[in-house]
């Protein structure tokens, strides 16, 4: 996409009158990120030419908006997104100067845990989300559903199993056994659907000053423990984070079996997106649940 068009949109929306510089940023593997320095301040701009990118950025913009309203400062504030057939889609948010050096500090881990608990305190009547969202490039069916086991079975797990069907016979066989056990694995969930980040691995958070910041969401309203699946998958979150979360949320630690189920889901999603390498870990987690 021409940078001139992004500049013209920033000016048309009266966000600035002149551009000082444009800097490419690293970190993403799906979209291109840049920092636009203007006479009114800096903006973060992410662009993508994929035909579904407009849907990606619509979902991201709504997710950031709702998370910003729930816990101000916990996410970059979204400004607008754009998507039409004549140009690649893009999203503009406030620019945050972020650091990763302090992420392992106990105080920052606790701060993240407390903010996440406050985010999860924002609830909805049903599971789902007003728009289709995406975890990586995986499209998520967010049709409203009042039953978590049914939602997770038909709108999360089974679509992924269908997407990878035939690539690993052990995974196919075990996956259907897991589907059959979901009512048992997800029994006795009494908490209300809450706002999730949805893809909170260690690369999707950083520090701004003394504030933990999360970004690149795959948001929907779900069971709060589902947030921990990918947090456990890649690590980087210490007991300080989880202890602070449980203290603010006023809940007990999740059952280990459910944590493995939610982690398995993300291994399966990575197998669907990236292929060989994640099927082995997915099979191993499935076997532990049967």
Secondary structure, 3 states (H helix, E strand, C coil): CCHHHHHHHHHHCCCCCCEEEEEEECCCCCCEEEEEEECCEEEEEEEECCCCHHHHHHHHHHHHHHHHHHCCCCCCCEEEEEEECCEEEEEEEECCCCECCCCCCHHHHHHHHHHHHHHHCCEECCEECCCCEEECCEEECCCCECCHHHHHHHHHHHHHHHHCCCCCHHHHHHHHHHHHHHHHHCCCCCCCEEEECCCCCHHHEEEECCEEEECCCCCEEECHHHHHHHHHHHCCCCHHHHHHHHHHHCCCCCCHHHHHHHHHHHHHHHHHHHCCCCHHHHHHHHHHCC
